[in-house]
């Protein structure tokens, strides 16, 4: 068996595969990224859960930094989605945190710089989505986005921009639309976390804030359906 040159450690079959795939992800094979990414996606889908956390994180970071073409973009997103499924939101966003408030909304590279493209991936790939994660990670982000939206709408503001305000609102709506997914998974603190969301959901229902009344009603439906079949929620209420 082959050993690591520096440490003398015996490499497992998975380690060797990772090394070979990382080689294929170098710029030498840029024209074949679509094919290479499909191989990486299959590998992560099949054995990604068996990789060491650090190894998986470094692999994801390399894939996320690839300079892909328009034709390779969908495959690249699908591959990142496979990492999201395997790692779960907490581990995934430690590696690729959202930076929605850190870049100019009018920048041509905003989607890549801020990683707003991850919001789209989450709709189809998110797994093991603890509602506590939404409360702790996305509620502060939603508050900041709303503050920035209000700031550019102020009539006396030097940065007044109805276009930029609409872009902020679009992000806010995209994030809230993820909430039903988080209501489908069991959480040890589900009752407390959902209770903390009521102050945001009630205005949506009563005043149709950001046009999200139907979303809020869907969230209530999801949480009710989940609670009907989840023993842990009954125990929490007791």
C-alpha positions as CSV (number, residue, x, y, z in Angstrom):
1,X,0.0,0.0,0.0
2,X,1.1,3.5,-0.7
3,X,2.2,5.7,2.2
4,X,2.1,9.4,2.7
5,X,5.5,10.9,1.8
6,X,5.7,13.1,4.8
7,X,4.2,11.1,7.6
8,X,4.6,7.6,6.5
9,X,0.8,7.1,7.1
10,X,-0.9,4.3,5.1
11,X,-3.4,5.9,2.8
12,X,-6.9,4.4,2.7
13,X,-8.7,3.8,-0.6
14,X,-10.9,6.9,0.1
15,X,-7.8,9.0,0.8
16,X,-6.3,8.0,-2.6
17,X,-9.5,8.7,-4.4
18,X,-9.7,12.2,-2.8
19,X,-6.1,12.9,-3.9
20,X,-6.8,11.8,-7.4
21,X,-10.0,13.9,-7.6
22,X,-8.2,17.0,-6.2
23,X,-5.7,16.6,-9.0
24,X,-8.4,16.4,-11.5
25,X,-9.8,19.7,-10.1
26,X,-6.6,21.6,-10.9
27,X,-6.7,24.1,-13.8
28,X,-5.0,21.5,-16.1
29,X,-8.4,19.8,-16.5
30,X,-10.5,23.0,-16.5
31,X,-12.1,22.1,-19.9
32,X,-13.3,18.8,-18.4
33,X,-14.7,20.2,-15.1
34,X,-18.2,19.2,-16.0
35,X,-17.2,15.5,-16.2
36,X,-14.9,15.8,-13.2
37,X,-17.5,17.4,-11.0
38,X,-20.0,14.7,-11.8
39,X,-17.4,12.2,-10.5
40,X,-16.9,14.3,-7.4
41,X,-20.6,14.5,-6.8
42,X,-21.0,10.7,-7.1
43,X,-18.1,10.2,-4.7
44,X,-19.6,12.6,-2.1
45,X,-23.1,11.2,-2.4
46,X,-21.7,7.6,-1.8
47,X,-19.0,8.0,0.7
48,X,-18.9,11.7,1.8
49,X,-20.3,10.8,5.2
50,X,-17.3,8.6,5.9
51,X,-14.7,11.3,5.2
52,X,-13.1,13.1,8.1
53,X,-14.7,16.5,8.8
54,X,-11.5,18.5,8.0
55,X,-11.0,16.5,4.8
56,X,-14.6,17.1,3.7
57,X,-14.4,20.8,4.5
58,X,-11.1,21.3,2.6
59,X,-12.6,19.4,-0.4
60,X,-15.7,21.6,-0.4
61,X,-13.6,24.8,-0.2
62,X,-11.6,23.8,-3.2
63,X,-14.7,22.9,-5.3
64,X,-16.4,26.2,-4.3
65,X,-13.4,28.2,-5.5
66,X,-13.4,26.7,-9.0
67,X,-13.6,29.1,-11.9
68,X,-16.3,27.3,-13.9
69,X,-17.8,28.3,-17.2
70,X,-21.5,29.0,-17.8
71,X,-21.9,25.5,-19.3
72,X,-20.3,23.9,-16.1
73,X,-22.2,26.1,-13.6
74,X,-25.2,23.8,-13.1
75,X,-23.0,20.7,-12.4
76,X,-20.9,22.8,-10.1
77,X,-24.0,23.8,-8.1
78,X,-25.2,20.2,-8.0
79,X,-21.8,19.1,-6.6
80,X,-21.9,21.8,-3.9
81,X,-25.4,20.6,-3.1
82,X,-24.1,17.1,-2.5
83,X,-21.7,18.5,0.1
84,X,-24.6,20.3,1.7
85,X,-26.6,17.1,2.0
86,X,-23.8,15.1,3.5
87,X,-22.4,17.8,5.9
88,X,-25.7,19.3,7.1
89,X,-26.2,23.1,7.4
90,X,-24.1,23.6,10.6
91,X,-20.9,22.1,9.2
92,X,-21.5,23.3,5.7
93,X,-21.9,27.0,6.6
94,X,-18.9,26.9,8.8
95,X,-16.9,26.3,5.7
96,X,-19.0,28.5,3.3
97,X,-20.7,31.2,5.4
98,X,-23.2,33.5,3.7
99,X,-21.9,37.0,3.3
100,X,-25.1,38.7,2.0
101,X,-24.5,42.0,3.8
102,X,-20.8,42.3,3.1
103,X,-20.8,43.3,-0.6
104,X,-22.4,45.9,-2.8
105,X,-25.7,44.6,-4.1
106,X,-25.1,46.3,-7.5
107,X,-21.8,44.5,-8.0
108,X,-21.7,42.2,-11.0
109,X,-20.0,39.5,-8.9
110,X,-22.3,39.9,-5.9
111,X,-23.8,36.4,-6.2
112,X,-20.4,34.7,-6.1
113,X,-18.8,37.1,-3.5
114,X,-21.8,36.9,-1.1
115,X,-22.6,33.2,-1.9
116,X,-26.2,34.1,-2.4
117,X,-26.4,31.2,-4.9
118,X,-26.4,28.9,-1.9
119,X,-30.0,30.0,-1.1
120,X,-31.1,28.4,-4.3
121,X,-29.2,25.2,-3.6
122,X,-30.7,24.9,-0.1
123,X,-34.2,24.5,-1.5
124,X,-33.5,21.2,-3.0
125,X,-30.4,19.9,-1.1
126,X,-30.9,20.8,2.6
127,X,-31.0,17.9,5.0
128,X,-31.0,17.5,8.8
129,X,-32.1,21.1,9.1
130,X,-32.5,21.9,12.8
131,X,-34.9,24.9,13.2
132,X,-32.6,26.2,16.0
133,X,-30.0,26.7,13.2
134,X,-32.5,28.9,11.3
135,X,-33.3,30.9,14.5
136,X,-29.6,31.4,15.4
137,X,-28.1,32.0,12.0
138,X,-30.8,33.4,9.7
139,X,-32.9,35.6,12.0
140,X,-29.9,37.9,12.8
141,X,-29.2,38.0,9.0
142,X,-32.8,38.8,8.2
143,X,-32.8,41.6,10.7
144,X,-29.6,43.1,9.2
145,X,-31.0,42.8,5.7
146,X,-34.2,44.5,6.7
147,X,-32.2,47.3,8.4
148,X,-30.2,47.8,5.2
149,X,-33.3,47.8,3.1
150,X,-34.9,50.5,5.3
151,X,-31.7,52.5,5.2
152,X,-31.7,52.8,1.4
153,X,-35.4,53.6,1.3
154,X,-35.1,56.6,3.7
155,X,-35.9,59.8,1.7
156,X,-33.1,61.7,3.2
157,X,-30.5,59.0,2.7
158,X,-27.7,59.7,0.3
159,X,-27.7,56.1,-0.7
160,X,-31.5,56.0,-1.6
161,X,-32.2,53.3,-4.1
162,X,-35.5,51.6,-4.7
163,X,-33.7,49.1,-6.9
164,X,-31.3,48.1,-4.2
165,X,-34.1,47.9,-1.7
166,X,-35.9,45.5,-3.9
167,X,-32.8,43.3,-4.1
168,X,-32.6,43.3,-0.3
169,X,-36.3,42.3,-0.2
170,X,-35.7,39.5,-2.7
171,X,-33.0,38.0,-0.4
172,X,-35.3,38.4,2.6
173,X,-38.1,36.5,0.9
174,X,-35.6,33.8,-0.3
175,X,-34.4,33.2,3.2
176,X,-37.9,33.0,4.7
177,X,-39.0,30.6,2.0
178,X,-36.4,28.2,3.4
179,X,-38.2,28.0,6.8
180,X,-40.7,25.3,5.9
181,X,-37.8,22.9,5.2
182,X,-36.5,23.5,8.8
183,X,-40.0,22.6,10.1
184,X,-39.8,19.1,8.7
185,X,-36.9,17.8,10.9
186,X,-36.8,16.9,14.6
187,X,-35.0,19.3,16.9
188,X,-34.4,18.8,20.7
189,X,-35.5,22.5,21.1
190,X,-38.2,22.6,18.4
191,X,-40.9,24.0,20.7
192,X,-38.8,26.9,22.0
193,X,-37.3,27.7,18.6
194,X,-40.7,27.9,16.9
195,X,-42.1,30.0,19.7
196,X,-39.3,32.6,19.1
197,X,-40.4,32.8,15.4
198,X,-44.0,33.8,16.2
199,X,-43.2,37.5,16.4
200,X,-42.1,37.4,12.8
201,X,-44.8,35.0,11.5
202,X,-47.8,36.8,13.0
203,X,-47.2,40.1,11.0
204,X,-46.9,38.0,7.9
205,X,-50.3,36.5,8.5
206,X,-52.0,39.7,9.7
207,X,-50.4,42.3,7.4
208,X,-48.9,40.1,4.6
209,X,-45.4,41.5,5.3
210,X,-43.3,41.2,2.1
211,X,-46.2,39.3,0.6
212,X,-45.3,36.3,2.8
213,X,-48.8,35.4,4.2
214,X,-49.0,32.2,2.2
215,X,-45.5,31.3,3.4
216,X,-46.3,31.8,7.0
217,X,-49.5,29.7,6.7
218,X,-47.4,27.0,5.0
219,X,-44.9,27.1,8.0
220,X,-47.8,26.6,10.4
221,X,-49.0,23.7,8.3
222,X,-45.5,22.1,8.2
223,X,-45.0,22.4,11.9
224,X,-48.4,21.0,12.8
225,X,-47.9,18.0,10.5
226,X,-44.5,17.4,11.9
227,X,-45.7,17.6,15.5
228,X,-48.5,15.1,14.8
229,X,-45.9,12.4,14.2
230,X,-43.1,13.5,16.4
231,X,-43.0,12.2,20.0
232,X,-40.2,14.6,21.1
233,X,-42.4,17.6,20.6
234,X,-45.0,16.2,23.0
235,X,-42.3,15.6,25.5
236,X,-41.0,19.2,25.2
237,X,-44.5,20.6,25.7
238,X,-44.9,18.6,28.9
